Amino acid sequence: MDDIDRDSDIYELMLTIQIERVRLCVSNESSSHLCIECNAPIPAKRRQILPGVSLCIECQTLREVSR
Ligand SMILES: [Zn+2]
């Protein structure tokens, strides 16, 4: 019986950690204002349309062309 209680505690802990990780990840993405490729500022409007976007228009276009 004790084992079952411990397992559910661990499960809840894991769940909490996962939720926290996702939350941190999302907040990092939304605060990223610079392109990860060339460090050019990403316009606010672009970030609004594409939440979590990490490339400027030029780098995104280059990526799509090279695909
Ligand atoms: Zn760029």
N, CA, C, O and the ligand as a Tripos MOL2 file, in Angstrom:
@<TRIPOS>MOLECULE
protein
  269   267    68     0     0
PROTEIN
NO_CHARGES

@<TRIPOS>ATOM
      1 N           0.8320   -1.2090    0.0000 N.3       1 MET1
      2 CA          0.0000    0.0000    0.0000 C.3       1 MET1
      3 C           0.8660    1.2580    0.0000 C.2       1 MET1
      4 O           0.5800    2.2240   -0.7070 O.2       1 MET1
      5 N           1.9290    1.2290    0.8040 N.am      2 ASP2
      6 CA          2.8260    2.3890    0.8720 C.3       2 ASP2
      7 C           3.4680    2.6850   -0.4820 C.2       2 ASP2
      8 O           3.6670    3.8360   -0.8690 O.2       2 ASP2
      9 N           3.7880    1.5810   -1.1930 N.am      3 ASP3
     10 CA          4.4260    1.7500   -2.4940 C.3       3 ASP3
     11 C           3.5290    2.5110   -3.4570 C.2       3 ASP3
     12 O           3.9900    3.3730   -4.2060 O.2       3 ASP3
     13 N           2.2380    2.1810   -3.4310 N.am      4 ILE4
     14 CA          1.2860    2.8480   -4.3340 C.3       4 ILE4
     15 C           1.2210    4.3450   -4.0280 C.2       4 ILE4
     16 O           1.2120    5.1730   -4.9400 O.2       4 ILE4
     17 N           1.1760    4.6830   -2.7430 N.am      5 ASP5
     18 CA          1.1290    6.0940   -2.3610 C.3       5 ASP5
     19 C           2.3640    6.8340   -2.8490 C.2       5 ASP5
     20 O           2.2780    7.9590   -3.3400 O.2       5 ASP5
     21 N           3.5150    6.1850   -2.7070 N.am      6 ARG6
     22 CA          4.7630    6.8300   -3.1120 C.3       6 ARG6
     23 C           4.7740    7.0540   -4.6310 C.2       6 ARG6
     24 O           5.1970    8.1030   -5.1180 O.2       6 ARG6
     25 N           4.2990    6.0420   -5.3620 N.am      7 ASP7
     26 CA          4.2830    6.1470   -6.8200 C.3       7 ASP7
     27 C           3.4380    7.3290   -7.2880 C.2       7 ASP7
     28 O           3.8370    8.0700   -8.1870 O.2       7 ASP7
     29 N           2.2670    7.4990   -6.6730 N.am      8 SER8
     30 CA          1.4070    8.5970   -7.1150 C.3       8 SER8
     31 C           2.0220    9.9460   -6.7430 C.2       8 SER8
     32 O           1.8190   10.9310   -7.4510 O.2       8 SER8
     33 N           2.7710   10.0020   -5.6410 N.am      9 ASP9
     34 CA          3.4770   11.2340   -5.2910 C.3       9 ASP9
     35 C           4.5030   11.5770   -6.3520 C.2       9 ASP9
     36 O           4.6090   12.7270   -6.7800 O.2       9 ASP9
     37 N           5.2610   10.5690   -6.7760 N.am     10 ILE10
     38 CA          6.2940   10.7790   -7.7950 C.3      10 ILE10
     39 C           5.6480   11.2240   -9.1000 C.2      10 ILE10
     40 O           6.1530   12.1160   -9.7820 O.2      10 ILE10
     41 N           4.5310   10.5950   -9.4400 N.am     11 TYR11
     42 CA          3.8210   10.9490  -10.6670 C.3      11 TYR11
     43 C           3.3840   12.4080  -10.6350 C.2      11 TYR11
     44 O           3.5300   13.1260  -11.6240 O.2      11 TYR11
     45 N           2.8530   12.8400   -9.5070 N.am     12 GLU12
     46 CA          2.4090   14.2350   -9.3950 C.3      12 GLU12
     47 C           3.5860   15.1910   -9.4770 C.2      12 GLU12
     48 O           3.4900   16.2700  -10.0620 O.2      12 GLU12
     49 N           4.6910   14.7820   -8.8850 N.am     13 LEU13
     50 CA          5.8980   15.6150   -8.9260 C.3      13 LEU13
     51 C           6.3870   15.7660  -10.3650 C.2      13 LEU13
     52 O           6.7260   16.8640  -10.8050 O.2      13 LEU13
     53 N           6.4180   14.6500  -11.0880 N.am     14 MET14
     54 CA          6.8470   14.6720  -12.4890 C.3      14 MET14
     55 C           5.9500   15.5800  -13.3190 C.2      14 MET14
     56 O           6.4180   16.3430  -14.1640 O.2      14 MET14
     57 N           4.6590   15.4810  -13.0590 N.am     15 LEU15
     58 CA          3.6740   16.2840  -13.7870 C.3      15 LEU15
     59 C           3.9250   17.7710  -13.5210 C.2      15 LEU15
     60 O           3.8970   18.5890  -14.4400 O.2      15 LEU15
     61 N           4.1690   18.1080  -12.2550 N.am     16 THR16
     62 CA          4.4250   19.5000  -11.8860 C.3      16 THR16
     63 C           5.6660   20.0100  -12.5920 C.2      16 THR16
     64 O           5.6790   21.1300  -13.1030 O.2      16 THR16
     65 N           6.7140   19.1900  -12.6210 N.am     17 ILE17
     66 CA          7.9660   19.5950  -13.2710 C.3      17 ILE17
     67 C           7.7300   19.8280  -14.7560 C.2      17 ILE17
     68 O           8.2250   20.7990  -15.3290 O.2      17 ILE17
     69 N           6.9700   18.9280  -15.3730 N.am     18 GLN18
     70 CA          6.6970   19.0510  -16.8110 C.3      18 GLN18
     71 C           5.9170   20.3160  -17.1280 C.2      18 GLN18
     72 O           6.2270   21.0180  -18.0900 O.2      18 GLN18
     73 N           4.9070   20.6060  -16.3220 N.am     19 ILE19
     74 CA          4.0960   21.8110  -16.5380 C.3      19 ILE19
     75 C           4.9860   23.0390  -16.3930 C.2      19 ILE19
     76 O           4.9030   23.9710  -17.1930 O.2      19 ILE19
     77 N           5.8310   23.0360  -15.3760 N.am     20 GLU20
     78 CA          6.7220   24.1650  -15.1100 C.3      20 GLU20
     79 C           7.6720   24.3480  -16.2910 C.2      20 GLU20
     80 O           7.9290   25.4750  -16.7170 O.2      20 GLU20
     81 N           8.1890   23.2450  -16.8150 N.am     21 ARG21
     82 CA          9.1230   23.2920  -17.9380 C.3      21 ARG21
     83 C           8.4530   23.9190  -19.1680 C.2      21 ARG21
     84 O           9.0350   24.7780  -19.8310 O.2      21 ARG21
     85 N           7.2380   23.4830  -19.4580 N.am     22 VAL22
     86 CA          6.4980   24.0070  -20.6080 C.3      22 VAL22
     87 C           6.2490   25.4980  -20.4240 C.2      22 VAL22
     88 O           6.3870   26.2880  -21.3580 O.2      22 VAL22
     89 N           5.8820   25.8630  -19.2080 N.am     23 ARG23
     90 CA          5.5820   27.2630  -18.9040 C.3      23 ARG23
     91 C           6.8300   28.1200  -19.1300 C.2      23 ARG23
     92 O           6.7470   29.1800  -19.7510 O.2      23 ARG23
     93 N           7.9610   27.6800  -18.6420 N.am     24 LEU24
     94 CA          9.2150   28.4110  -18.8010 C.3      24 LEU24
     95 C           9.5910   28.5130  -20.2680 C.2      24 LEU24
     96 O          10.0390   29.5590  -20.7390 O.2      24 LEU24
     97 N           9.4030   27.4180  -20.9800 N.am     25 CYS25
     98 CA          9.7420   27.3670  -22.3970 C.3      25 CYS25
     99 C           8.9130   28.3810  -23.1750 C.2      25 CYS25
    100 O           9.4390   29.1180  -24.0100 O.2      25 CYS25
    101 N           7.6360   28.4100  -22.8980 N.am     26 VAL26
    102 CA          6.7360   29.3240  -23.6080 C.3      26 VAL26
    103 C           7.1100   30.7650  -23.3120 C.2      26 VAL26
    104 O           7.1390   31.5990  -24.2170 O.2      26 VAL26
    105 N           7.4020   31.0690  -22.0330 N.am     27 SER27
    106 CA          7.7100   32.4570  -21.6910 C.3      27 SER27
    107 C           9.0420   32.8750  -22.3110 C.2      27 SER27
    108 O           9.2220   34.0400  -22.6640 O.2      27 SER27
    109 N           9.9760   31.9300  -22.4450 N.am     28 ASN28
    110 CA         11.2460   32.2480  -23.1100 C.3      28 ASN28
    111 C          11.0170   32.5790  -24.5690 C.2      28 ASN28
    112 O          11.5920   33.5330  -25.0950 O.2      28 ASN28
    113 N          10.1890   31.8020  -25.2140 N.am     29 GLU29
    114 CA          9.9410   31.9990  -26.6350 C.3      29 GLU29
    115 C           9.2830   33.3460  -26.8970 C.2      29 GLU29
    116 O           9.6590   34.0610  -27.8260 O.2      29 GLU29
    117 N           8.3070   33.6840  -26.0760 N.am     30 SER30
    118 CA          7.5810   34.9260  -26.3230 C.3      30 SER30
    119 C           8.4410   36.1450  -26.0260 C.2      30 SER30
    120 O           8.1400   37.2390  -26.5040 O.2      30 SER30
    121 N           9.5150   35.9770  -25.2390 N.am     31 SER31
    122 CA         10.3670   37.1160  -24.9360 C.3      31 SER31
    123 C          11.5710   37.1840  -25.8720 C.2      31 SER31
    124 O          12.4020   38.0840  -25.7450 O.2      31 SER31
    125 N          11.6740   36.2320  -26.8210 N.am     32 SER32
    126 CA         12.7800   36.2510  -27.7700 C.3      32 SER32
    127 C          12.4800   37.2260  -28.8940 C.2      32 SER32
    128 O          11.5930   36.9910  -29.7140 O.2      32 SER32
    129 N          13.2160   38.3100  -28.9250 N.am     33 HIS33
    130 CA         12.9470   39.3660  -29.9020 C.3      33 HIS33
    131 C          13.9780   39.3600  -31.0150 C.2      33 HIS33
    132 O          13.8860   40.1500  -31.9550 O.2      33 HIS33
    133 N          14.9570   38.4750  -30.9150 N.am     34 LEU34
    134 CA         16.0270   38.4690  -31.9080 C.3      34 LEU34
    135 C          16.0330   37.1650  -32.6810 C.2      34 LEU34
    136 O          15.7220   36.1020  -32.1430 O.2      34 LEU34
    137 N          16.3950   37.2630  -33.9560 N.am     35 CYS35
    138 CA         16.4970   36.0880  -34.8180 C.3      35 CYS35
    139 C          17.6190   35.1880  -34.3240 C.2      35 CYS35
    140 O          18.7050   35.6760  -34.0100 O.2      35 CYS35
    141 N          17.3770   33.8790  -34.2510 N.am     36 ILE36
    142 CA         18.4050   32.9550  -33.7660 C.3      36 ILE36
    143 C          19.5050   32.7570  -34.7880 C.2      36 ILE36
    144 O          20.5870   32.2830  -34.4390 O.2      36 ILE36
    145 N          19.2570   33.1080  -36.0450 N.am     37 GLU37
    146 CA         20.2480   32.9090  -37.1090 C.3      37 GLU37
    147 C          21.1800   34.1180  -37.2250 C.2      37 GLU37
    148 O          22.4000   33.9590  -37.2480 O.2      37 GLU37
    149 N          20.6150   35.3140  -37.2970 N.am     38 CYS38
    150 CA         21.4310   36.4970  -37.5890 C.3      38 CYS38
    151 C          21.3210   37.5790  -36.5230 C.2      38 CYS38
    152 O          21.9200   38.6450  -36.6660 O.2      38 CYS38
    153 N          20.5600   37.3230  -35.4470 N.am     39 ASN39
    154 CA         20.4080   38.2820  -34.3470 C.3      39 ASN39
    155 C          19.7070   39.5630  -34.7540 C.2      39 ASN39
    156 O          19.7670   40.5530  -34.0260 O.2      39 ASN39
    157 N          19.0450   39.5680  -35.8970 N.am     40 ALA40
    158 CA         18.2770   40.7400  -36.2960 C.3      40 ALA40
    159 C          17.0050   40.7990  -35.4650 C.2      40 ALA40
    160 O          16.4250   39.7590  -35.1530 O.2      40 ALA40
    161 N          16.5640   41.9890  -35.1040 N.am     41 PRO41
    162 CA         15.3210   42.0900  -34.3410 C.3      41 PRO41
    163 C          14.1260   41.5900  -35.1440 C.2      41 PRO41
    164 O          13.9920   41.8830  -36.3320 O.2      41 PRO41
    165 N          13.2650   40.8330  -34.4790 N.am     42 ILE42
    166 CA         12.0570   40.3220  -35.1310 C.3      42 ILE42
    167 C          10.9290   41.3140  -34.8360 C.2      42 ILE42
    168 O          10.6520   41.6010  -33.6710 O.2      42 ILE42
    169 N          10.2760   41.8390  -35.8750 N.am     43 PRO43
    170 CA          9.2170   42.8300  -35.6410 C.3      43 PRO43
    171 C           8.1090   42.2900  -34.7400 C.2      43 PRO43
    172 O           7.7510   41.1140  -34.8050 O.2      43 PRO43
    173 N           7.5720   43.1790  -33.8960 N.am     44 ALA44
    174 CA          6.5240   42.7810  -32.9420 C.3      44 ALA44
    175 C           5.3240   42.1920  -33.6690 C.2      44 ALA44
    176 O           4.6970   41.2520  -33.1820 O.2      44 ALA44
    177 N           5.0080   42.7460  -34.8290 N.am     45 LYS45
    178 CA          3.8500   42.2760  -35.5760 C.3      45 LYS45
    179 C           4.0410   40.8220  -36.0030 C.2      45 LYS45
    180 O           3.1160   40.0130  -35.9360 O.2      45 LYS45
    181 N           5.2640   40.5060  -36.4450 N.am     46 ARG46
    182 CA          5.5830   39.1290  -36.8600 C.3      46 ARG46
    183 C           5.4690   38.1760  -35.6810 C.2      46 ARG46
    184 O           4.9750   37.0580  -35.8260 O.2      46 ARG46
    185 N           5.9240   38.6170  -34.5130 N.am     47 ARG47
    186 CA          5.8500   37.7590  -33.3220 C.3      47 ARG47
    187 C           4.4090   37.5600  -32.8900 C.2      47 ARG47
    188 O           4.0510   36.5250  -32.3280 O.2      47 ARG47
    189 N           3.5800   38.5750  -33.1630 N.am     48 GLN48
    190 CA          2.1650   38.4660  -32.8230 C.3      48 GLN48
    191 C           1.4800   37.4280  -33.7170 C.2      48 GLN48
    192 O           0.6900   36.6100  -33.2460 O.2      48 GLN48
    193 N           1.7970   37.4780  -35.0090 N.am     49 ILE49
    194 CA          1.1760   36.5610  -35.9770 C.3      49 ILE49
    195 C           1.6860   35.1390  -35.7490 C.2      49 ILE49
    196 O           0.9200   34.1770  -35.8140 O.2      49 ILE49
    197 N           2.9880   35.0150  -35.4820 N.am     50 LEU50
    198 CA          3.6100   33.6980  -35.3060 C.3      50 LEU50
    199 C           4.1780   33.5890  -33.8920 C.2      50 LEU50
    200 O           5.3690   33.8290  -33.6920 O.2      50 LEU50
    201 N           3.3550   33.2330  -32.9150 N.am     51 PRO51
    202 CA          3.8680   33.1350  -31.5400 C.3      51 PRO51
    203 C           5.0080   32.1200  -31.4400 C.2      51 PRO51
    204 O           4.9090   31.0030  -31.9480 O.2      51 PRO51
    205 N           6.0870   32.5280  -30.7790 N.am     52 GLY52
    206 CA          7.2250   31.6360  -30.6130 C.3      52 GLY52
    207 C           8.1520   31.6030  -31.8050 C.2      52 GLY52
    208 O           9.0420   30.7560  -31.8810 O.2      52 GLY52
    209 N           7.9530   32.5200  -32.7390 N.am     53 VAL53
    210 CA          8.8150   32.5740  -33.9160 C.3      53 VAL53
    211 C          10.2270   32.9610  -33.4860 C.2      53 VAL53
    212 O          10.4000   33.8260  -32.6280 O.2      53 VAL53
    213 N          11.2400   32.3230  -34.0820 N.am     54 SER54
    214 CA         12.6130   32.5990  -33.6650 C.3      54 SER54
    215 C          13.4970   33.0040  -34.8390 C.2      54 SER54
    216 O          14.7120   33.1260  -34.6860 O.2      54 SER54
    217 N          12.9030   33.2120  -35.9990 N.am     55 LEU55
    218 CA         13.6690   33.6260  -37.1780 C.3      55 LEU55
    219 C          13.0920   34.9260  -37.7270 C.2      55 LEU55
    220 O          11.8810   35.1430  -37.6850 O.2      55 LEU55
    221 N          13.9770   35.7990  -38.2490 N.am     56 CYS56
    222 CA         13.4900   36.9880  -38.9160 C.3      56 CYS56
    223 C          12.9330   36.5980  -40.2920 C.2      56 CYS56
    224 O          13.0620   35.4550  -40.7300 O.2      56 CYS56
    225 N          12.3190   37.5670  -40.9520 N.am     57 ILE57
    226 CA         11.6620   37.2640  -42.2300 C.3      57 ILE57
    227 C          12.6830   36.7410  -43.2400 C.2      57 ILE57
    228 O          12.4100   35.7820  -43.9630 O.2      57 ILE57
    229 N          13.8560   37.3710  -43.2890 N.am     58 GLU58
    230 CA         14.8800   36.9700  -44.2660 C.3      58 GLU58
    231 C          15.3370   35.5330  -44.0390 C.2      58 GLU58
    232 O          15.4120   34.7460  -44.9830 O.2      58 GLU58
    233 N          15.6390   35.1950  -42.8010 N.am     59 CYS59
    234 CA         16.1260   33.8400  -42.5030 C.3      59 CYS59
    235 C          15.0250   32.8140  -42.7330 C.2      59 CYS59
    236 O          15.2840   31.7100  -43.2110 O.2      59 CYS59
    237 N          13.7980   33.1850  -42.3920 N.am     60 GLN60
    238 CA         12.6730   32.2720  -42.6080 C.3      60 GLN60
    239 C          12.5040   32.0050  -44.1060 C.2      60 GLN60
    240 O          12.2880   30.8680  -44.5270 O.2      60 GLN60
    241 N          12.6060   33.0680  -44.8980 N.am     61 THR61
    242 CA         12.4700   32.9390  -46.3460 C.3      61 THR61
    243 C          13.5860   32.0580  -46.9030 C.2      61 THR61
    244 O          13.3420   31.1740  -47.7230 O.2      61 THR61
    245 N          14.8040   32.3090  -46.4500 N.am     62 LEU62
    246 CA         15.9480   31.5070  -46.9100 C.3      62 LEU62
    247 C          15.7230   30.0350  -46.5980 C.2      62 LEU62
    248 O          16.0240   29.1680  -47.4170 O.2      62 LEU62
    249 N          15.1960   29.7570  -45.4150 N.am     63 ARG63
    250 CA         14.9460   28.3750  -45.0050 C.3      63 ARG63
    251 C          13.9030   27.7180  -45.8950 C.2      63 ARG63
    252 O          14.0390   26.5620  -46.2950 O.2      63 ARG63
    253 N          12.8620   28.4810  -46.1940 N.am     64 GLU64
    254 CA         11.7870   27.9230  -47.0100 C.3      64 GLU64
    255 C          12.2580   27.6800  -48.4320 C.2      64 GLU64
    256 O          11.8540   26.7020  -49.0610 O.2      64 GLU64
    257 N          13.1100   28.5590  -48.9440 N.am     65 VAL65
    258 CA         13.6250   28.4220  -50.3040 C.3      65 VAL65
    259 C          14.5470   27.2070  -50.3970 C.2      65 VAL65
    260 O          14.4830   26.4470  -51.3630 O.2      65 VAL65
    261 N          15.4110   27.0260  -49.3840 N.am     66 SER66
    262 CA         16.3920   25.9410  -49.4370 C.3      66 SER66
    263 C          15.7580   24.5750  -49.1760 C.2      66 SER66
    264 O          16.4220   23.5480  -49.3230 O.2      66 SER66
    265 N          14.4960   24.5540  -48.7950 N.am     67 ARG67
    266 CA         13.8310   23.3030  -48.4620 C.3      67 ARG67
    267 C          13.5310   22.4750  -49.7100 C.2      67 ARG67
    268 O          12.9690   21.3850  -49.6070 O.2      67 ARG67
    269 ZN         17.5930   36.3580  -39.3500 Zn       68 ZN68
@<TRIPOS>BOND
     1     1     2 1
     2     2     3 1
     3     3     4 2
     4     3     5 am
     5     5     6 1
     6     6     7 1
     7     7     8 2
     8     7     9 am
     9     9    10 1
    10    10    11 1
    11    11    12 2
    12    11    13 am
    13    13    14 1
    14    14    15 1
    15    15    16 2
    16    15    17 am
    17    17    18 1
    18    18    19 1
    19    19    20 2
    20    19    21 am
    21    21    22 1
    22    22    23 1
    23    23    24 2
    24    23    25 am
    25    25    26 1
    26    26    27 1
    27    27    28 2
    28    27    29 am
    29    29    30 1
    30    30    31 1
    31    31    32 2
    32    31    33 am
    33    33    34 1
    34    34    35 1
    35    35    36 2
    36    35    37 am
    37    37    38 1
    38    38    39 1
    39    39    40 2
    40    39    41 am
    41    41    42 1
    42    42    43 1
    43    43    44 2
    44    43    45 am
    45    45    46 1
    46    46    47 1
    47    47    48 2
    48    47    49 am
    49    49    50 1
    50    50    51 1
    51    51    52 2
    52    51    53 am
    53    53    54 1
    54    54    55 1
    55    55    56 2
    56    55    57 am
    57    57    58 1
    58    58    59 1
    59    59    60 2
    60    59    61 am
    61    61    62 1
    62    62    63 1
    63    63    64 2
    64    63    65 am
    65    65    66 1
    66    66    67 1
    67    67    68 2
    68    67    69 am
    69    69    70 1
    70    70    71 1
    71    71    72 2
    72    71    73 am
    73    73    74 1
    74    74    75 1
    75    75    76 2
    76    75    77 am
    77    77    78 1
    78    78    79 1
    79    79    80 2
    80    79    81 am
    81    81    82 1
    82    82    83 1
    83    83    84 2
    84    83    85 am
    85    85    86 1
    86    86    87 1
    87    87    88 2
    88    87    89 am
    89    89    90 1
    90    90    91 1
    91    91    92 2
    92    91    93 am
    93    93    94 1
    94    94    95 1
    95    95    96 2
    96    95    97 am
    97    97    98 1
    98    98    99 1
    99    99   100 2
   100    99   101 am
   101   101   102 1
   102   102   103 1
   103   103   104 2
   104   103   105 am
   105   105   106 1
   106   106   107 1
   107   107   108 2
   108   107   109 am
   109   109   110 1
   110   110   111 1
   111   111   112 2
   112   111   113 am
   113   113   114 1
   114   114   115 1
   115   115   116 2
   116   115   117 am
   117   117   118 1
   118   118   119 1
   119   119   120 2
   120   119   121 am
   121   121   122 1
   122   122   123 1
   123   123   124 2
   124   123   125 am
   125   125   126 1
   126   126   127 1
   127   127   128 2
   128   127   129 am
   129   129   130 1
   130   130   131 1
   131   131   132 2
   132   131   133 am
   133   133   134 1
   134   134   135 1
   135   135   136 2
   136   135   137 am
   137   137   138 1
   138   138   139 1
   139   139   140 2
   140   139   141 am
   141   141   142 1
   142   142   143 1
   143   143   144 2
   144   143   145 am
   145   145   146 1
   146   146   147 1
   147   147   148 2
   148   147   149 am
   149   149   150 1
   150   150   151 1
   151   151   152 2
   152   151   153 am
   153   153   154 1
   154   154   155 1
   155   155   156 2
   156   155   157 am
   157   157   158 1
   158   158   159 1
   159   159   160 2
   160   159   161 am
   161   161   162 1
   162   162   163 1
   163   163   164 2
   164   163   165 am
   165   165   166 1
   166   166   167 1
   167   167   168 2
   168   167   169 am
   169   169   170 1
   170   170   171 1
   171   171   172 2
   172   171   173 am
   173   173   174 1
   174   174   175 1
   175   175   176 2
   176   175   177 am
   177   177   178 1
   178   178   179 1
   179   179   180 2
   180   179   181 am
   181   181   182 1
   182   182   183 1
   183   183   184 2
   184   183   185 am
   185   185   186 1
   186   186   187 1
   187   187   188 2
   188   187   189 am
   189   189   190 1
   190   190   191 1
   191   191   192 2
   192   191   193 am
   193   193   194 1
   194   194   195 1
   195   195   196 2
   196   195   197 am
   197   197   198 1
   198   198   199 1
   199   199   200 2
   200   199   201 am
   201   201   202 1
   202   202   203 1
   203   203   204 2
   204   203   205 am
   205   205   206 1
   206   206   207 1
   207   207   208 2
   208   207   209 am
   209   209   210 1
   210   210   211 1
   211   211   212 2
   212   211   213 am
   213   213   214 1
   214   214   215 1
   215   215   216 2
   216   215   217 am
   217   217   218 1
   218   218   219 1
   219   219   220 2
   220   219   221 am
   221   221   222 1
   222   222   223 1
   223   223   224 2
   224   223   225 am
   225   225   226 1
   226   226   227 1
   227   227   228 2
   228   227   229 am
   229   229   230 1
   230   230   231 1
   231   231   232 2
   232   231   233 am
   233   233   234 1
   234   234   235 1
   235   235   236 2
   236   235   237 am
   237   237   238 1
   238   238   239 1
   239   239   240 2
   240   239   241 am
   241   241   242 1
   242   242   243 1
   243   243   244 2
   244   243   245 am
   245   245   246 1
   246   246   247 1
   247   247   248 2
   248   247   249 am
   249   249   250 1
   250   250   251 1
   251   251   252 2
   252   251   253 am
   253   253   254 1
   254   254   255 1
   255   255   256 2
   256   255   257 am
   257   257   258 1
   258   258   259 1
   259   259   260 2
   260   259   261 am
   261   261   262 1
   262   262   263 1
   263   263   264 2
   264   263   265 am
   265   265   266 1
   266   266   267 1
   267   267   268 2
@<TRIPOS>SUBSTRUCTURE
     1 MET1         2 RESIDUE 1 A MET
     2 ASP2         6 RESIDUE 1 A ASP
     3 ASP3        10 RESIDUE 1 A ASP
     4 ILE4        14 RESIDUE 1 A ILE
     5 ASP5        18 RESIDUE 1 A ASP
     6 ARG6        22 RESIDUE 1 A ARG
     7 ASP7        26 RESIDUE 1 A ASP
     8 SER8        30 RESIDUE 1 A SER
     9 ASP9        34 RESIDUE 1 A ASP
    10 ILE10       38 RESIDUE 1 A ILE
    11 TYR11       42 RESIDUE 1 A TYR
    12 GLU12       46 RESIDUE 1 A GLU
    13 LEU13       50 RESIDUE 1 A LEU
    14 MET14       54 RESIDUE 1 A MET
    15 LEU15       58 RESIDUE 1 A LEU
    16 THR16       62 RESIDUE 1 A THR
    17 ILE17       66 RESIDUE 1 A ILE
    18 GLN18       70 RESIDUE 1 A GLN
    19 ILE19       74 RESIDUE 1 A ILE
    20 GLU20       78 RESIDUE 1 A GLU
    21 ARG21       82 RESIDUE 1 A ARG
    22 VAL22       86 RESIDUE 1 A VAL
    23 ARG23       90 RESIDUE 1 A ARG
    24 LEU24       94 RESIDUE 1 A LEU
    25 CYS25       98 RESIDUE 1 A CYS
    26 VAL26      102 RESIDUE 1 A VAL
    27 SER27      106 RESIDUE 1 A SER
    28 ASN28      110 RESIDUE 1 A ASN
    29 GLU29      114 RESIDUE 1 A GLU
    30 SER30      118 RESIDUE 1 A SER
    31 SER31      122 RESIDUE 1 A SER
    32 SER32      126 RESIDUE 1 A SER
    33 HIS33      130 RESIDUE 1 A HIS
    34 LEU34      134 RESIDUE 1 A LEU
    35 CYS35      138 RESIDUE 1 A CYS
    36 ILE36      142 RESIDUE 1 A ILE
    37 GLU37      146 RESIDUE 1 A GLU
    38 CYS38      150 RESIDUE 1 A CYS
    39 ASN39      154 RESIDUE 1 A ASN
    40 ALA40      158 RESIDUE 1 A ALA
    41 PRO41      162 RESIDUE 1 A PRO
    42 ILE42      166 RESIDUE 1 A ILE
    43 PRO43      170 RESIDUE 1 A PRO
    44 ALA44      174 RESIDUE 1 A ALA
    45 LYS45      178 RESIDUE 1 A LYS
    46 ARG46      182 RESIDUE 1 A ARG
    47 ARG47      186 RESIDUE 1 A ARG
    48 GLN48      190 RESIDUE 1 A GLN
    49 ILE49      194 RESIDUE 1 A ILE
    50 LEU50      198 RESIDUE 1 A LEU
    51 PRO51      202 RESIDUE 1 A PRO
    52 GLY52      206 RESIDUE 1 A GLY
    53 VAL53      210 RESIDUE 1 A VAL
    54 SER54      214 RESIDUE 1 A SER
    55 LEU55      218 RESIDUE 1 A LEU
    56 CYS56      222 RESIDUE 1 A CYS
    57 ILE57      226 RESIDUE 1 A ILE
    58 GLU58      230 RESIDUE 1 A GLU
    59 CYS59      234 RESIDUE 1 A CYS
    60 GLN60      238 RESIDUE 1 A GLN
    61 THR61      242 RESIDUE 1 A THR
    62 LEU62      246 RESIDUE 1 A LEU
    63 ARG63      250 RESIDUE 1 A ARG
    64 GLU64      254 RESIDUE 1 A GLU
    65 VAL65      258 RESIDUE 1 A VAL
    66 SER66      262 RESIDUE 1 A SER
    67 ARG67      266 RESIDUE 1 A ARG
    68 ZN68       269 GROUP 0 **** ****
